[in-house]
Amino acid sequence: MPWIIQKFPHVYKVVIIFILFASGLVMLVVSPDPAVRLAGMSVAELGTAMAEMTFLSQSAFYSHVTTSAFAAGIGVGSVIGPLYYTGKITVFIDMSTDRQLKYS
């Protein structure tokens, strides 16, 4: 897969990553069906994997600090994001819809 991705210009890769992220997020947020939400999560994770391959390969042109910062950002985002989402869902699970919209 990396050899195929190297053939495309960087701009096209970024557009594909954006489309994967956006479509995965829309599928995850809009659909009430768990199967579609799981598919949306898979599409978003595909975008994440492609972003890592694309942007981490660009770090070969920069110092070691760039790679460390990229890895730290991905790691922190992978931990903080789900914790934040779980916390919001746990707090709002017993609230009415009007109160959820008011506090979100």
Secondary structure by P-SEA (a helix, b strand, c coil): caaaaaaccaaaaaaaaaaaaaaaaaaacccccaaaaaaaaaaaaaaaaaaaaaaaaacccccaaaaaaaaaaaaaaacaaaaaaaaaaaaaccccaaaaaacc
